[in-house]
Amino acid sequence: KVMHDVLAPFRSGDREESMKLIKANGFENLHLSFYKNMDVGDDKVWDVWQVEGPAMVWYFRGDPHVHTWVHIRESA
């Protein structure tokens, strides 16, 4: 569900291909990290986080404005 939500802004074909590749490499191999030392305003809202797996990385930084880097490949 979470991956469907974060992929929602992308084109349908790109979402489908991304989910196919993520599933092929196993959801159980994904890890979520957030960085407490980058908590802007000390408000406990995740300003910097990333999802990593054997064949993907998704980095998000929400301050001072939104930046995101996504790399999903076919295999590790």
C-alpha positions as CSV (number, residue, x, y, z in Angstrom):
1,K,0.0,0.0,0.0
2,V,2.8,2.5,0.9
3,M,4.6,1.9,-2.4
4,H,1.4,2.4,-4.3
5,D,0.9,5.7,-2.5
6,V,4.4,7.0,-3.1
7,L,4.3,6.0,-6.8
8,A,0.8,7.6,-7.3
9,P,2.2,10.9,-8.9
10,F,3.9,8.9,-11.7
11,R,2.5,7.8,-15.0
12,S,0.4,4.6,-14.9
13,G,2.9,2.6,-17.0
14,D,5.8,3.7,-14.9
15,R,4.0,2.8,-11.7
16,E,3.1,-0.7,-13.0
17,E,6.7,-1.4,-14.2
18,S,8.1,-0.1,-10.9
19,M,5.8,-2.3,-8.8
20,K,6.7,-5.3,-11.0
21,L,10.4,-4.8,-10.4
22,I,10.0,-4.2,-6.7
23,K,7.8,-7.3,-6.2
24,A,10.3,-9.4,-8.2
25,N,13.1,-8.4,-5.8
26,G,10.9,-9.0,-2.8
27,F,9.1,-6.5,-0.5
28,E,10.6,-8.4,2.4
29,N,14.0,-7.0,1.3
30,L,13.0,-3.4,1.6
31,H,14.2,-1.3,4.5
32,L,12.9,2.2,5.6
33,S,15.3,4.6,7.2
34,F,14.7,8.1,8.5
35,Y,17.3,10.6,9.8
36,K,16.6,12.0,13.3
37,N,19.5,14.4,13.0
38,M,17.8,16.1,10.0
39,D,14.5,16.7,11.8
40,V,13.9,20.3,10.8
41,G,12.1,22.2,13.6
42,D,12.4,19.2,16.0
43,D,8.7,18.4,15.2
44,K,9.1,14.6,14.9
45,V,8.0,14.8,11.2
46,W,10.3,12.9,8.9
47,D,12.0,15.5,6.8
48,V,14.6,13.0,5.3
49,W,13.9,9.3,4.7
50,Q,14.8,6.6,2.3
51,V,13.6,3.2,1.2
52,E,16.3,0.8,0.2
53,G,16.3,-2.7,-1.3
54,P,18.7,-4.9,-3.3
55,A,17.6,-3.2,-6.5
56,M,16.2,0.1,-5.5
57,V,16.7,3.3,-3.5
58,W,14.2,6.1,-2.9
59,Y,15.5,9.1,-1.1
60,F,13.3,12.0,0.0
61,R,14.2,15.3,1.5
62,G,11.4,17.7,2.4
63,D,13.4,20.8,3.5
64,P,13.9,23.5,2.4
65,H,11.7,22.2,-0.4
66,V,10.9,18.7,-1.7
67,H,13.6,16.7,-3.4
68,T,13.3,13.1,-4.2
69,W,15.6,10.6,-6.0
70,V,14.3,7.3,-7.2
71,H,16.3,4.5,-8.8
72,I,14.6,1.1,-9.4
73,R,16.4,-1.5,-11.5
74,E,15.6,-5.0,-12.8
75,S,17.8,-7.0,-10.5
76,A,20.4,-6.6,-7.8
